[in-house]
Amino acid sequence: MPIKIKTVLIVGLGSIGRRHAAIIKSLFPTINIIVFRHTNCNNDDLKQLDLYKCVTSVNDAIELKPQAAIISNPASLHLEIAKKLANKGIHLLIEKPISDSSMGVKELIDICYQNKVTLMIGYNMRFLPSLIEFRKQIYSKKIGKIYSIRSEIGQYLPNWRPEIEYKFSVSAQKSLGGGALLELSHEIDYLQWIFKKITNLNYAIVKKLSNLKIDTEDYVSIIGKTLEANFYMNLNFFSFHTQRQINISGNSFSLKGDLIKNTIQIFEKNKKKMKTFKIDENYTYRTQHRALLNDNYSKSCTYNEGLQLISIIDKIRKFK
């Protein structure tokens, strides 16, 4: 049965919180949106985002009886709020990652299970048409044995959120759960979603290499193995050439996915084919919200997958 939602709570009103608020209103105009943040929203926020109320304590938010909540505050603060809301039976969509470490995640999962709370982790790239097609090509079994997987993302952090000074962003601050490993963990999620569980980590580098004014790592390189094949992954915050790609080579054909241009290229011995998908920047978020409200979790990152992912991140950090 779809979840009957009349009121949604958004925790945090940064760029992603604002995006969630706008998308919910576009999809479900009659839903009341409450925002919980430590400082009050101003009148422009209330009017522009069509907010029902803005509160400065989680208890005040709970008293307004939301049926669902989107947790979009810094990753280091996710669990504290999520546990309080789950204990009240409030369904949760937690922005990625589920937390900044695996400590305490199992307790949240137990609370959700006991209170029959739906919990999704906001790895919205699972709803990207090009990535879905990429996965479909793998699952067609026509590729044969997979020899190698290569996943890369590079982007220049100061250009990422131009509306704020980058050094004050969550991404730049270790205490808030920033850094390339957590902020770019979409790559680890879709790797496990497509190629199943990461079984081995052979090598990892987690470092700050650039002159960016941040106290987190800006470079991550990982070599490991999934149940399907060996992989190499590279994540960074300092590339002037923005790219997000996944490449695999198999016995029958090779695949290249450009997750920014939203294209898939299929290379065979004597021919090449390209598939292009046209979507707007909010498509994956809209699809994710519809999945939550319709109890359709076939593509969503579940709490157990979220725990598995953050446990892998904990292991990667030990290579430092």
Buried (B, 14 or more C-beta within 10 A) or exposed (E): EEEEBEBBBBBBBBBBBBBBBBBBBEBBEEBBBBBBBEEEBEEEBBEEBBBBBBBEEBEEBBEBEBBBBBBBBBBBBBBBBBBBBBBBEBBBBBBBBBBBBBEBBEEBBEBBEEBEBBBBBBBBBBBBBBBBBBBEBBEEEEBEEBEEBBBBBBBBBBEBBEEEEBBEBBBBBBEBBBBBBBBBBBBBBBBBBBBEEBEEBEEBBBEBEBEBEBEBBBBBBBBBBBEBBBBBBBBBBBBEEEEBBBBBBBEEBBBBBBBEEBBBBBBEEEEEEEBEBEBEEBBBBBBBBBBBBEEEEEBBBBBEBBBBBBBBBEEBBEBE
